[in-house]
Amino acid sequence: MFKTWNECVIVDLPDLDGIQIVWTPAEAATLLSEHWPVSHGSAYNAALNACTDGMLGTASHDQARQTFISAIEEAKVRMMR
């Protein structure tokens, strides 16, 4: 099992019913690659790379989480705090 983030990220994606509670880079990478409303943008690319690297252990979990939040902001996805 993957190590979880200290704080989850909660997003509301238009293609999925209900909110998504994201605890790991793996969950974030899945949302980015399979359910994200846009598939371009510098924050999107950085987040996909950082979350994949976080899954592999070659990037920090904090870095993966921060880039995922940047992708949320770039795509104008609703995030709950």
N, C-alpha and C positions, 0 to 999 in steps of 0.2 A: 504494500500500500504506500502511496505517495505521502510525503510530509505535507501537512496542511499549513495554510497561511495563518498568522495570528489573528487576523480579522477577515471575515468573509467579504465578498463583493456581491451585492444583490442587484440584478439587472432585470429589466422588463423588455424582452425582445419581441418585436411585432410578429414574427413567424411562429412563436411558441406560446402555448397557453400558460398563463400564470407566470410568476416571477421565477427567476433562476438564481439559486444561491450557490455561489462559486467559492470553493475552499482550496482548490489546488491548481497549479499550472496546467495539469492534464485536462481538467474540466474547462478551464479558460480556452485552451487550444482547441478543444472540441467545438465549443460555441463559436469561436472565431472562424474555424474552417468549415463548419457545417450549417451554422444558423445566423451568421452575421449579416446585417442588412446591406453592407457594402463589402466589396472584396478588393479594395484599393486604399491608398493613403499611406503616408509615412508612419503614422502611429499604428495603424493596422498591421503593416509589415513588421514593424519593430516588436509589437506585442506577440504576433504569431511566432517570430523567431525566438523571443525571450521566453515565452511559455514552453515552446518545444525544448529549448535549452534547459529550462528549469526542470522539465520532466526527465531529461537525461543527466541532470546534475552538473551541467557545465555553465549554468547561470544561477544567480541567487534567486531565492523565492521572492524576496522583496523587490528585486528588479523586475521579475515577471509580473508581480502584482501591480507595480506602478505603471508598467507599460500597458497592461490590460486596461487600467483606469484611463490612461491617455487615449487608447483606442475607443473606449466608451464615449469619451468627450468628443473625439473627432467625428464619430458616427452619429452623434447626438442621440445616443441611446439613453433611455431613462434609467438612472441609477438611484437606488435608495440608500440613504446613509443612516 
